[in-house]
Amino acid sequence: MATWIALFRGVNVGGKNILPMAQLRDDLESLDLKNVRPYIQSGNVVFDSS
């Protein structure tokens, strides 16, 4: 299983486009990604997938 990084732009920047990291993590886990770890409140995520 490989480790991947997703860099989302425009998430939680300047108080706009607010997305709770718990929701982002849950949404990505629903796509069958494993060990999803958001990086602070930036919208960037590290996860494992085959």
mmCIF entry with sequence, helices, sheets and N, C-alpha, C, O atoms, coordinates in Angstrom:
data_MODEL
# 
_entry.id   MODEL 
# 
_entity.id                         1 
_entity.type                       polymer 
_entity.pdbx_number_of_molecules   1 
# 
_entity_poly.entity_id                      1 
_entity_poly.type                           'polypeptide(L)' 
_entity_poly.nstd_linkage                   no 
_entity_poly.nstd_monomer                   no 
_entity_poly.pdbx_seq_one_letter_code       MATWIALFRGVNVGGKNILPMAQLRDDLESLDLKNVRPYIQSGNVVFDSS 
_entity_poly.pdbx_seq_one_letter_code_can   MATWIALFRGVNVGGKNILPMAQLRDDLESLDLKNVRPYIQSGNVVFDSS 
_entity_poly.pdbx_strand_id                 A 
# 
loop_
_entity_poly_seq.entity_id 
_entity_poly_seq.num 
_entity_poly_seq.mon_id 
_entity_poly_seq.hetero 
1 1  MET n 
1 2  ALA n 
1 3  THR n 
1 4  TRP n 
1 5  ILE n 
1 6  ALA n 
1 7  LEU n 
1 8  PHE n 
1 9  ARG n 
1 10 GLY n 
1 11 VAL n 
1 12 ASN n 
1 13 VAL n 
1 14 GLY n 
1 15 GLY n 
1 16 LYS n 
1 17 ASN n 
1 18 ILE n 
1 19 LEU n 
1 20 PRO n 
1 21 MET n 
1 22 ALA n 
1 23 GLN n 
1 24 LEU n 
1 25 ARG n 
1 26 ASP n 
1 27 ASP n 
1 28 LEU n 
1 29 GLU n 
1 30 SER n 
1 31 LEU n 
1 32 ASP n 
1 33 LEU n 
1 34 LYS n 
1 35 ASN n 
1 36 VAL n 
1 37 ARG n 
1 38 PRO n 
1 39 TYR n 
1 40 ILE n 
1 41 GLN n 
1 42 SER n 
1 43 GLY n 
1 44 ASN n 
1 45 VAL n 
1 46 VAL n 
1 47 PHE n 
1 48 ASP n 
1 49 SER n 
1 50 SER n 
# 
_struct_asym.id          A 
_struct_asym.entity_id   1 
# 
_struct_conf.conf_type_id            HELX_P 
_struct_conf.id                      HELX_P1 
_struct_conf.pdbx_PDB_helix_id       AA1 
_struct_conf.beg_label_comp_id       MET 
_struct_conf.beg_label_asym_id       A 
_struct_conf.beg_label_seq_id        21 
_struct_conf.pdbx_beg_PDB_ins_code   ? 
_struct_conf.end_label_comp_id       GLU 
_struct_conf.end_label_asym_id       A 
_struct_conf.end_label_seq_id        29 
_struct_conf.pdbx_end_PDB_ins_code   ? 
_struct_conf.beg_auth_comp_id        MET 
_struct_conf.beg_auth_asym_id        A 
_struct_conf.beg_auth_seq_id         21 
_struct_conf.end_auth_comp_id        GLU 
_struct_conf.end_auth_asym_id        A 
_struct_conf.end_auth_seq_id         29 
_struct_conf.pdbx_PDB_helix_class    1 
_struct_conf.details                 ? 
_struct_conf.pdbx_PDB_helix_length   9 
# 
_struct_conf_type.id          HELX_P 
_struct_conf_type.criteria    ? 
_struct_conf_type.reference   ? 
# 
_struct_sheet.id               AA1 
_struct_sheet.type             ? 
_struct_sheet.number_strands   3 
_struct_sheet.details          ? 
# 
loop_
_struct_sheet_order.sheet_id 
_struct_sheet_order.range_id_1 
_struct_sheet_order.range_id_2 
_struct_sheet_order.offset 
_struct_sheet_order.sense 
AA1 1 2 ? anti-parallel 
AA1 2 3 ? anti-parallel 
# 
loop_
_struct_sheet_range.sheet_id 
_struct_sheet_range.id 
_struct_sheet_range.beg_label_comp_id 
_struct_sheet_range.beg_label_asym_id 
_struct_sheet_range.beg_label_seq_id 
_struct_sheet_range.pdbx_beg_PDB_ins_code 
_struct_sheet_range.end_label_comp_id 
_struct_sheet_range.end_label_asym_id 
_struct_sheet_range.end_label_seq_id 
_struct_sheet_range.pdbx_end_PDB_ins_code 
_struct_sheet_range.beg_auth_comp_id 
_struct_sheet_range.beg_auth_asym_id 
_struct_sheet_range.beg_auth_seq_id 
_struct_sheet_range.end_auth_comp_id 
_struct_sheet_range.end_auth_asym_id 
_struct_sheet_range.end_auth_seq_id 
AA1 1 ALA A 2  ? LEU A 7  ? ALA A 2  LEU A 7  
AA1 2 ASN A 44 ? SER A 49 ? ASN A 44 SER A 49 
AA1 3 LYS A 34 ? TYR A 39 ? LYS A 34 TYR A 39 
# 
loop_
_atom_site.group_PDB 
_atom_site.id 
_atom_site.type_symbol 
_atom_site.label_atom_id 
_atom_site.label_alt_id 
_atom_site.label_comp_id 
_atom_site.label_asym_id 
_atom_site.label_entity_id 
_atom_site.label_seq_id 
_atom_site.pdbx_PDB_ins_code 
_atom_site.Cartn_x 
_atom_site.Cartn_y 
_atom_site.Cartn_z 
_atom_site.occupancy 
_atom_site.B_iso_or_equiv 
_atom_site.pdbx_formal_charge 
_atom_site.auth_seq_id 
_atom_site.auth_comp_id 
_atom_site.auth_asym_id 
_atom_site.auth_atom_id 
_atom_site.pdbx_PDB_model_num 
ATOM 1   N N  . MET A 1 1  ? 0.839   -1.165 0.000  1.00 0.00 ? 1  MET A N  1 
ATOM 2   C CA . MET A 1 1  ? 0.000   0.000  0.000  1.00 0.00 ? 1  MET A CA 1 
ATOM 3   C C  . MET A 1 1  ? 0.893   1.241  0.000  1.00 0.00 ? 1  MET A C  1 
ATOM 4   O O  . MET A 1 1  ? 1.847   1.324  0.774  1.00 0.00 ? 1  MET A O  1 
ATOM 5   N N  . ALA A 1 2  ? 0.587   2.187  -0.855 1.00 0.00 ? 2  ALA A N  1 
ATOM 6   C CA . ALA A 1 2  ? 1.381   3.416  -0.997 1.00 0.00 ? 2  ALA A CA 1 
ATOM 7   C C  . ALA A 1 2  ? 0.786   4.545  -0.166 1.00 0.00 ? 2  ALA A C  1 
ATOM 8   O O  . ALA A 1 2  ? -0.414  4.561  0.108  1.00 0.00 ? 2  ALA A O  1 
ATOM 9   N N  . THR A 1 3  ? 1.628   5.483  0.230  1.00 0.00 ? 3  THR A N  1 
ATOM 10  C CA . THR A 1 3  ? 1.186   6.678  0.938  1.00 0.00 ? 3  THR A CA 1 
ATOM 11  C C  . THR A 1 3  ? 1.080   7.816  -0.066 1.00 0.00 ? 3  THR A C  1 
ATOM 12  O O  . THR A 1 3  ? 1.983   8.033  -0.873 1.00 0.00 ? 3  THR A O  1 
ATOM 13  N N  . TRP A 1 4  ? -0.031  8.538  -0.005 1.00 0.00 ? 4  TRP A N  1 
ATOM 14  C CA . TRP A 1 4  ? -0.311  9.625  -0.936 1.00 0.00 ? 4  TRP A CA 1 
ATOM 15  C C  . TRP A 1 4  ? -0.550  10.919 -0.167 1.00 0.00 ? 4  TRP A C  1 
ATOM 16  O O  . TRP A 1 4  ? -0.857  10.892 1.025  1.00 0.00 ? 4  TRP A O  1 
ATOM 17  N N  . ILE A 1 5  ? -0.407  12.053 -0.854 1.00 0.00 ? 5  ILE A N  1 
ATOM 18  C CA . ILE A 1 5  ? -0.698  13.368 -0.295 1.00 0.00 ? 5  ILE A CA 1 
ATOM 19  C C  . ILE A 1 5  ? -1.659  14.077 -1.248 1.00 0.00 ? 5  ILE A C  1 
ATOM 20  O O  . ILE A 1 5  ? -1.416  14.139 -2.453 1.00 0.00 ? 5  ILE A O  1 
ATOM 21  N N  . ALA A 1 6  ? -2.754  14.611 -0.697 1.00 0.00 ? 6  ALA A N  1 
ATOM 22  C CA . ALA A 1 6  ? -3.697  15.414 -1.483 1.00 0.00 ? 6  ALA A CA 1 
ATOM 23  C C  . ALA A 1 6  ? -3.594  16.854 -0.995 1.00 0.00 ? 6  ALA A C  1 
ATOM 24  O O  . ALA A 1 6  ? -3.725  17.122 0.199  1.00 0.00 ? 6  ALA A O  1 
ATOM 25  N N  . LEU A 1 7  ? -3.357  17.776 -1.922 1.00 0.00 ? 7  LEU A N  1 
ATOM 26  C CA . LEU A 1 7  ? -3.230  19.195 -1.605 1.00 0.00 ? 7  LEU A CA 1 
ATOM 27  C C  . LEU A 1 7  ? -4.434  19.939 -2.184 1.00 0.00 ? 7  LEU A C  1 
ATOM 28  O O  . LEU A 1 7  ? -4.466  20.249 -3.375 1.00 0.00 ? 7  LEU A O  1 
ATOM 29  N N  . PHE A 1 8  ? -5.414  20.221 -1.343 1.00 0.00 ? 8  PHE A N  1 
ATOM 30  C CA . PHE A 1 8  ? -6.623  20.909 -1.778 1.00 0.00 ? 8  PHE A CA 1 
ATOM 31  C C  . PHE A 1 8  ? -6.415  22.416 -1.672 1.00 0.00 ? 8  PHE A C  1 
ATOM 32  O O  . PHE A 1 8  ? -5.936  22.906 -0.649 1.00 0.00 ? 8  PHE A O  1 
ATOM 33  N N  . ARG A 1 9  ? -6.764  23.141 -2.704 1.00 0.00 ? 9  ARG A N  1 
ATOM 34  C CA . ARG A 1 9  ? -6.608  24.598 -2.709 1.00 0.00 ? 9  ARG A CA 1 
ATOM 35  C C  . ARG A 1 9  ? -7.898  25.266 -2.249 1.00 0.00 ? 9  ARG A C  1 
ATOM 36  O O  . ARG A 1 9  ? -8.996  24.773 -2.508 1.00 0.00 ? 9  ARG A O  1 
ATOM 37  N N  . GLY A 1 10 ? -7.747  26.388 -1.568 1.00 0.00 ? 10 GLY A N  1 
ATOM 38  C CA . GLY A 1 10 ? -8.897  27.216 -1.223 1.00 0.00 ? 10 GLY A CA 1 
ATOM 39  C C  . GLY A 1 10 ? -9.751  26.698 -0.089 1.00 0.00 ? 10 GLY A C  1 
ATOM 40  O O  . GLY A 1 10 ? -10.895 27.127 0.060  1.00 0.00 ? 10 GLY A O  1 
ATOM 41  N N  . VAL A 1 11 ? -9.231  25.785 0.716  1.00 0.00 ? 11 VAL A N  1 
ATOM 42  C CA . VAL A 1 11 ? -9.987  25.247 1.847  1.00 0.00 ? 11 VAL A CA 1 
ATOM 43  C C  . VAL A 1 11 ? -9.551  25.960 3.116  1.00 0.00 ? 11 VAL A C  1 
ATOM 44  O O  . VAL A 1 11 ? -8.360  26.022 3.421  1.00 0.00 ? 11 VAL A O  1 
ATOM 45  N N  . ASN A 1 12 ? -10.518 26.500 3.856  1.00 0.00 ? 12 ASN A N  1 
ATOM 46  C CA . ASN A 1 12 ? -10.266 27.175 5.134  1.00 0.00 ? 12 ASN A CA 1 
ATOM 47  C C  . ASN A 1 12 ? -9.274  28.329 5.002  1.00 0.00 ? 12 ASN A C  1 
ATOM 48  O O  . ASN A 1 12 ? -8.431  28.532 5.875  1.00 0.00 ? 12 ASN A O  1 
ATOM 49  N N  . VAL A 1 13 ? -9.378  29.080 3.913  1.00 0.00 ? 13 VAL A N  1 
ATOM 50  C CA . VAL A 1 13 ? -8.495  30.220 3.686  1.00 0.00 ? 13 VAL A CA 1 
ATOM 51  C C  . VAL A 1 13 ? -9.288  31.509 3.921  1.00 0.00 ? 13 VAL A C  1 
ATOM 52  O O  . VAL A 1 13 ? -10.330 31.724 3.302  1.00 0.00 ? 13 VAL A O  1 
ATOM 53  N N  . GLY A 1 14 ? -8.799  32.343 4.799  1.00 0.00 ? 14 GLY A N  1 
ATOM 54  C CA . GLY A 1 14 ? -9.434  33.637 5.036  1.00 0.00 ? 14 GLY A CA 1 
ATOM 55  C C  . GLY A 1 14 ? -10.843 33.561 5.571  1.00 0.00 ? 14 GLY A C  1 
ATOM 56  O O  . GLY A 1 14 ? -11.628 34.490 5.379  1.00 0.00 ? 14 GLY A O  1 
ATOM 57  N N  . GLY A 1 15 ? -11.182 32.469 6.242  1.00 0.00 ? 15 GLY A N  1 
ATOM 58  C CA . GLY A 1 15 ? -12.523 32.330 6.813  1.00 0.00 ? 15 GLY A CA 1 
ATOM 59  C C  . GLY A 1 15 ? -13.597 31.962 5.806  1.00 0.00 ? 15 GLY A C  1 
ATOM 60  O O  . GLY A 1 15 ? -14.782 31.951 6.140  1.00 0.00 ? 15 GLY A O  1 
ATOM 61  N N  . LYS A 1 16 ? -13.200 31.661 4.578  1.00 0.00 ? 16 LYS A N  1 
ATOM 62  C CA . LYS A 1 16 ? -14.156 31.272 3.539  1.00 0.00 ? 16 LYS A CA 1 
ATOM 63  C C  . LYS A 1 16 ? -13.945 29.801 3.200  1.00 0.00 ? 16 LYS A C  1 
ATOM 64  O O  . LYS A 1 16 ? -12.885 29.233 3.464  1.00 0.00 ? 16 LYS A O  1 
ATOM 65  N N  . ASN A 1 17 ? -14.969 29.198 2.615  1.00 0.00 ? 17 ASN A N  1 
ATOM 66  C CA . ASN A 1 17 ? -14.910 27.785 2.222  1.00 0.00 ? 17 ASN A CA 1 
ATOM 67  C C  . ASN A 1 17 ? -14.526 26.896 3.408  1.00 0.00 ? 17 ASN A C  1 
ATOM 68  O O  . ASN A 1 17 ? -13.663 26.028 3.284  1.00 0.00 ? 17 ASN A O  1 
ATOM 69  N N  . ILE A 1 18 ? -15.166 27.116 4.545  1.00 0.00 ? 18 ILE A N  1 
ATOM 70  C CA . ILE A 1 18 ? -14.855 26.368 5.760  1.00 0.00 ? 18 ILE A CA 1 
ATOM 71  C C  . ILE A 1 18 ? -15.277 24.906 5.591  1.00 0.00 ? 18 ILE A C  1 
ATOM 72  O O  . ILE A 1 18 ? -16.418 24.609 5.237  1.00 0.00 ? 18 ILE A O  1 
ATOM 73  N N  . LEU A 1 19 ? -14.348 24.024 5.849  1.00 0.00 ? 19 LEU A N  1 
ATOM 74  C CA . LEU A 1 19 ? -14.588 22.588 5.778  1.00 0.00 ? 19 LEU A CA 1 
ATOM 75  C C  . LEU A 1 19 ? -13.954 21.937 7.002  1.00 0.00 ? 19 LEU A C  1 
ATOM 76  O O  . LEU A 1 19 ? -12.729 21.920 7.127  1.00 0.00 ? 19 LEU A O  1 
ATOM 77  N N  . PRO A 1 20 ? -14.769 21.403 7.903  1.00 0.00 ? 20 PRO A N  1 
ATOM 78  C CA . PRO A 1 20 ? -14.191 20.734 9.081  1.00 0.00 ? 20 PRO A CA 1 
ATOM 79  C C  . PRO A 1 20 ? -13.329 19.542 8.649  1.00 0.00 ? 20 PRO A C  1 
ATOM 80  O O  . PRO A 1 20 ? -13.729 18.753 7.793  1.00 0.00 ? 20 PRO A O  1 
ATOM 81  N N  . MET A 1 21 ? -12.156 19.424 9.246  1.00 0.00 ? 21 MET A N  1 
ATOM 82  C CA . MET A 1 21 ? -11.233 18.353 8.883  1.00 0.00 ? 21 MET A CA 1 
ATOM 83  C C  . MET A 1 21 ? -11.824 16.977 9.192  1.00 0.00 ? 21 MET A C  1 
ATOM 84  O O  . MET A 1 21 ? -11.521 16.013 8.490  1.00 0.00 ? 21 MET A O  1 
ATOM 85  N N  . ALA A 1 22 ? -12.658 16.866 10.223 1.00 0.00 ? 22 ALA A N  1 
ATOM 86  C CA . ALA A 1 22 ? -13.302 15.580 10.521 1.00 0.00 ? 22 ALA A CA 1 
ATOM 87  C C  . ALA A 1 22 ? -14.222 15.175 9.365  1.00 0.00 ? 22 ALA A C  1 
ATOM 88  O O  . ALA A 1 22 ? -14.284 13.998 9.009  1.00 0.00 ? 22 ALA A O  1 
ATOM 89  N N  . GLN A 1 23 ? -14.929 16.129 8.784  1.00 0.00 ? 23 GLN A N  1 
ATOM 90  C CA . GLN A 1 23 ? -15.803 15.830 7.650  1.00 0.00 ? 23 GLN A CA 1 
ATOM 91  C C  . GLN A 1 23 ? -14.984 15.423 6.433  1.00 0.00 ? 23 GLN A C  1 
ATOM 92  O O  . GLN A 1 23 ? -15.337 14.471 5.737  1.00 0.00 ? 23 GLN A O  1 
ATOM 93  N N  . LEU A 1 24 ? -13.895 16.139 6.172  1.00 0.00 ? 24 LEU A N  1 
ATOM 94  C CA . LEU A 1 24 ? -13.016 15.796 5.051  1.00 0.00 ? 24 LEU A CA 1 
ATOM 95  C C  . LEU A 1 24 ? -12.467 14.388 5.222  1.00 0.00 ? 24 LEU A C  1 
ATOM 96  O O  . LEU A 1 24 ? -12.460 13.602 4.275  1.00 0.00 ? 24 LEU A O  1 
ATOM 97  N N  . ARG A 1 25 ? -12.005 14.067 6.431  1.00 0.00 ? 25 ARG A N  1 
ATOM 98  C CA . ARG A 1 25 ? -11.476 12.735 6.713  1.00 0.00 ? 25 ARG A CA 1 
ATOM 99  C C  . ARG A 1 25 ? -12.550 11.667 6.474  1.00 0.00 ? 25 ARG A C  1 
ATOM 100 O O  . ARG A 1 25 ? -12.282 10.653 5.829  1.00 0.00 ? 25 ARG A O  1 
ATOM 101 N N  . ASP A 1 26 ? -13.758 11.891 6.990  1.00 0.00 ? 26 ASP A N  1 
ATOM 102 C CA . ASP A 1 26 ? -14.839 10.924 6.809  1.00 0.00 ? 26 ASP A CA 1 
ATOM 103 C C  . ASP A 1 26 ? -15.191 10.745 5.334  1.00 0.00 ? 26 ASP A C  1 
ATOM 104 O O  . ASP A 1 26 ? -15.432 9.625  4.884  1.00 0.00 ? 26 ASP A O  1 
ATOM 105 N N  . ASP A 1 27 ? -15.223 11.845 4.584  1.00 0.00 ? 27 ASP A N  1 
ATOM 106 C CA . ASP A 1 27 ? -15.538 11.759 3.156  1.00 0.00 ? 27 ASP A CA 1 
ATOM 107 C C  . ASP A 1 27 ? -14.488 10.947 2.403  1.00 0.00 ? 27 ASP A C  1 
ATOM 108 O O  . ASP A 1 27 ? -14.831 10.139 1.539  1.00 0.00 ? 27 ASP A O  1 
ATOM 109 N N  . LEU A 1 28 ? -13.214 11.154 2.724  1.00 0.00 ? 28 LEU A N  1 
ATOM 110 C CA . LEU A 1 28 ? -12.151 10.411 2.048  1.00 0.00 ? 28 LEU A CA 1 
ATOM 111 C C  . LEU A 1 28 ? -12.145 8.945  2.474  1.00 0.00 ? 28 LEU A C  1 
ATOM 112 O O  . LEU A 1 28 ? -11.869 8.068  1.655  1.00 0.00 ? 28 LEU A O  1 
ATOM 113 N N  . GLU A 1 29 ? -12.445 8.669  3.741  1.00 0.00 ? 29 GLU A N  1 
ATOM 114 C CA . GLU A 1 29 ? -12.536 7.275  4.186  1.00 0.00 ? 29 GLU A CA 1 
ATOM 115 C C  . GLU A 1 29 ? -13.691 6.557  3.504  1.00 0.00 ? 29 GLU A C  1 
ATOM 116 O O  . GLU A 1 29 ? -13.618 5.348  3.286  1.00 0.00 ? 29 GLU A O  1 
ATOM 117 N N  . SER A 1 30 ? -14.762 7.282  3.160  1.00 0.00 ? 30 SER A N  1 
ATOM 118 C CA . SER A 1 30 ? -15.886 6.659  2.454  1.00 0.00 ? 30 SER A CA 1 
ATOM 119 C C  . SER A 1 30 ? -15.497 6.242  1.044  1.00 0.00 ? 30 SER A C  1 
ATOM 120 O O  . SER A 1 30 ? -16.185 5.430  0.425  1.00 0.00 ? 30 SER A O  1 
ATOM 121 N N  . LEU A 1 31 ? -14.387 6.797  0.525  1.00 0.00 ? 31 LEU A N  1 
ATOM 122 C CA . LEU A 1 31 ? -13.859 6.415  -0.789 1.00 0.00 ? 31 LEU A CA 1 
ATOM 123 C C  . LEU A 1 31 ? -12.900 5.233  -0.689 1.00 0.00 ? 31 LEU A C  1 
ATOM 124 O O  . LEU A 1 31 ? -12.202 4.907  -1.649 1.00 0.00 ? 31 LEU A O  1 
ATOM 125 N N  . ASP A 1 32 ? -12.870 4.594  0.480  1.00 0.00 ? 32 ASP A N  1 
ATOM 126 C CA . ASP A 1 32 ? -12.057 3.412  0.759  1.00 0.00 ? 32 ASP A CA 1 
ATOM 127 C C  . ASP A 1 32 ? -10.566 3.738  0.868  1.00 0.00 ? 32 ASP A C  1 
ATOM 128 O O  . ASP A 1 32 ? -9.721  2.884  0.598  1.00 0.00 ? 32 ASP A O  1 
ATOM 129 N N  . LEU A 1 33 ? -10.241 4.979  1.266  1.00 0.00 ? 33 LEU A N  1 
ATOM 130 C CA . LEU A 1 33 ? -8.857  5.346  1.545  1.00 0.00 ? 33 LEU A CA 1 
ATOM 131 C C  . LEU A 1 33 ? -8.571  4.986  2.998  1.00 0.00 ? 33 LEU A C  1 
ATOM 132 O O  . LEU A 1 33 ? -9.464  5.058  3.843  1.00 0.00 ? 33 LEU A O  1 
ATOM 133 N N  . LYS A 1 34 ? -7.355  4.607  3.286  1.00 0.00 ? 34 LYS A N  1 
ATOM 134 C CA . LYS A 1 34 ? -6.990  4.134  4.625  1.00 0.00 ? 34 LYS A CA 1 
ATOM 135 C C  . LYS A 1 34 ? -6.077  5.130  5.318  1.00 0.00 ? 34 LYS A C  1 
ATOM 136 O O  . LYS A 1 34 ? -5.336  5.868  4.670  1.00 0.00 ? 34 LYS A O  1 
ATOM 137 N N  . ASN A 1 35 ? -6.142  5.140  6.655  1.00 0.00 ? 35 ASN A N  1 
ATOM 138 C CA . ASN A 1 35 ? -5.243  5.935  7.488  1.00 0.00 ? 35 ASN A CA 1 
ATOM 139 C C  . ASN A 1 35 ? -5.202  7.402  7.053  1.00 0.00 ? 35 ASN A C  1 
ATOM 140 O O  . ASN A 1 35 ? -4.128  7.983  6.896  1.00 0.00 ? 35 ASN A O  1 
ATOM 141 N N  . VAL A 1 36 ? -6.393  7.995  6.860  1.00 0.00 ? 36 VAL A N  1 
ATOM 142 C CA . VAL A 1 36 ? -6.508  9.390  6.417  1.00 0.00 ? 36 VAL A CA 1 
ATOM 143 C C  . VAL A 1 36 ? -6.116  10.309 7.569  1.00 0.00 ? 36 VAL A C  1 
ATOM 144 O O  . VAL A 1 36 ? -6.658  10.210 8.670  1.00 0.00 ? 36 VAL A O  1 
ATOM 145 N N  . ARG A 1 37 ? -5.151  11.221 7.295  1.00 0.00 ? 37 ARG A N  1 
ATOM 146 C CA . ARG A 1 37 ? -4.645  12.134 8.322  1.00 0.00 ? 37 ARG A CA 1 
ATOM 147 C C  . ARG A 1 37 ? -4.615  13.548 7.758  1.00 0.00 ? 37 ARG A C  1 
ATOM 148 O O  . ARG A 1 37 ? -3.732  13.874 6.964  1.00 0.00 ? 37 ARG A O  1 
ATOM 149 N N  . PRO A 1 38 ? -5.567  14.399 8.156  1.00 0.00 ? 38 PRO A N  1 
ATOM 150 C CA . PRO A 1 38 ? -5.522  15.795 7.724  1.00 0.00 ? 38 PRO A CA 1 
ATOM 151 C C  . PRO A 1 38 ? -4.319  16.503 8.343  1.00 0.00 ? 38 PRO A C  1 
ATOM 152 O O  . PRO A 1 38 ? -3.918  16.194 9.465  1.00 0.00 ? 38 PRO A O  1 
ATOM 153 N N  . TYR A 1 39 ? -3.751  17.448 7.611  1.00 0.00 ? 39 TYR A N  1 
ATOM 154 C CA . TYR A 1 39 ? -2.627  18.234 8.116  1.00 0.00 ? 39 TYR A CA 1 
ATOM 155 C C  . TYR A 1 39 ? -3.158  19.593 8.547  1.00 0.00 ? 39 TYR A C  1 
ATOM 156 O O  . TYR A 1 39 ? -3.561  20.399 7.708  1.00 0.00 ? 39 TYR A O  1 
ATOM 157 N N  . ILE A 1 40 ? -3.160  19.847 9.821  1.00 0.00 ? 40 ILE A N  1 
ATOM 158 C CA . ILE A 1 40 ? -3.731  21.033 10.462 1.00 0.00 ? 40 ILE A CA 1 
ATOM 159 C C  . ILE A 1 40 ? -5.075  21.380 9.834  1.00 0.00 ? 40 ILE A C  1 
ATOM 160 O O  . ILE A 1 40 ? -5.839  20.470 9.512  1.00 0.00 ? 40 ILE A O  1 
ATOM 161 N N  . GLN A 1 41 ? -5.394  22.644 9.648  1.00 0.00 ? 41 GLN A N  1 
ATOM 162 C CA . GLN A 1 41 ? -6.679  23.051 9.061  1.00 0.00 ? 41 GLN A CA 1 
ATOM 163 C C  . GLN A 1 41 ? -6.504  23.496 7.615  1.00 0.00 ? 41 GLN A C  1 
ATOM 164 O O  . GLN A 1 41 ? -7.290  24.301 7.114  1.00 0.00 ? 41 GLN A O  1 
ATOM 165 N N  . SER A 1 42 ? -5.486  22.982 6.945  1.00 0.00 ? 42 SER A N  1 
ATOM 166 C CA . SER A 1 42 ? -5.130  23.464 5.615  1.00 0.00 ? 42 SER A CA 1 
ATOM 167 C C  . SER A 1 42 ? -5.917  22.814 4.480  1.00 0.00 ? 42 SER A C  1 
ATOM 168 O O  . SER A 1 42 ? -5.933  23.331 3.363  1.00 0.00 ? 42 SER A O  1 
ATOM 169 N N  . GLY A 1 43 ? -6.561  21.698 4.754  1.00 0.00 ? 43 GLY A N  1 
ATOM 170 C CA . GLY A 1 43 ? -7.213  20.957 3.684  1.00 0.00 ? 43 GLY A CA 1 
ATOM 171 C C  . GLY A 1 43 ? -6.279  19.948 3.045  1.00 0.00 ? 43 GLY A C  1 
ATOM 172 O O  . GLY A 1 43 ? -6.708  19.181 2.184  1.00 0.00 ? 43 GLY A O  1 
ATOM 173 N N  . ASN A 1 44 ? -5.022  19.925 3.438  1.00 0.00 ? 44 ASN A N  1 
ATOM 174 C CA . ASN A 1 44 ? -4.076  18.936 2.920  1.00 0.00 ? 44 ASN A CA 1 
ATOM 175 C C  . ASN A 1 44 ? -4.238  17.650 3.714  1.00 0.00 ? 44 ASN A C  1 
ATOM 176 O O  . ASN A 1 44 ? -4.478  17.679 4.921  1.00 0.00 ? 44 ASN A O  1 
ATOM 177 N N  . VAL A 1 45 ? -4.106  16.527 3.028  1.00 0.00 ? 45 VAL A N  1 
ATOM 178 C CA . VAL A 1 45 ? -4.379  15.229 3.639  1.00 0.00 ? 45 VAL A CA 1 
ATOM 179 C C  . VAL A 1 45 ? -3.326  14.214 3.215  1.00 0.00 ? 45 VAL A C  1 
ATOM 180 O O  . VAL A 1 45 ? -2.898  14.196 2.061  1.00 0.00 ? 45 VAL A O  1 
ATOM 181 N N  . VAL A 1 46 ? -2.913  13.377 4.147  1.00 0.00 ? 46 VAL A N  1 
ATOM 182 C CA . VAL A 1 46 ? -2.033  12.241 3.866  1.00 0.00 ? 46 VAL A CA 1 
ATOM 183 C C  . VAL A 1 46 ? -2.875  10.988 4.067  1.00 0.00 ? 46 VAL A C  1 
ATOM 184 O O  . VAL A 1 46 ? -3.611  10.886 5.048  1.00 0.00 ? 46 VAL A O  1 
ATOM 185 N N  . PHE A 1 47 ? -2.772  10.029 3.140  1.00 0.00 ? 47 PHE A N  1 
ATOM 186 C CA . PHE A 1 47 ? -3.564  8.812  3.267  1.00 0.00 ? 47 PHE A CA 1 
ATOM 187 C C  . PHE A 1 47 ? -2.858  7.658  2.578  1.00 0.00 ? 47 PHE A C  1 
ATOM 188 O O  . PHE A 1 47 ? -1.920  7.861  1.807  1.00 0.00 ? 47 PHE A O  1 
ATOM 189 N N  . ASP A 1 48 ? -3.314  6.449  2.862  1.00 0.00 ? 48 ASP A N  1 
ATOM 190 C CA . ASP A 1 48 ? -2.774  5.241  2.240  1.00 0.00 ? 48 ASP A CA 1 
ATOM 191 C C  . ASP A 1 48 ? -3.808  4.669  1.286  1.00 0.00 ? 48 ASP A C  1 
ATOM 192 O O  . ASP A 1 48 ? -5.008  4.699  1.561  1.00 0.00 ? 48 ASP A O  1 
ATOM 193 N N  . SER A 1 49 ? -3.332  4.150  0.163  1.00 0.00 ? 49 SER A N  1 
ATOM 194 C CA . SER A 1 49 ? -4.207  3.521  -0.817 1.00 0.00 ? 49 SER A CA 1 
ATOM 195 C C  . SER A 1 49 ? -3.374  2.628  -1.724 1.00 0.00 ? 49 SER A C  1 
ATOM 196 O O  . SER A 1 49 ? -2.185  2.869  -1.935 1.00 0.00 ? 49 SER A O  1 
ATOM 197 N N  . SER A 1 50 ? -4.004  1.610  -2.246 1.00 0.00 ? 50 SER A N  1 
ATOM 198 C CA . SER A 1 50 ? -3.285  0.718  -3.152 1.00 0.00 ? 50 SER A CA 1 
ATOM 199 C C  . SER A 1 50 ? -3.427  1.181  -4.593 1.00 0.00 ? 50 SER A C  1 
ATOM 200 O O  . SER A 1 50 ? -2.886  0.550  -5.501 1.00 0.00 ? 50 SER A O  1 
# 
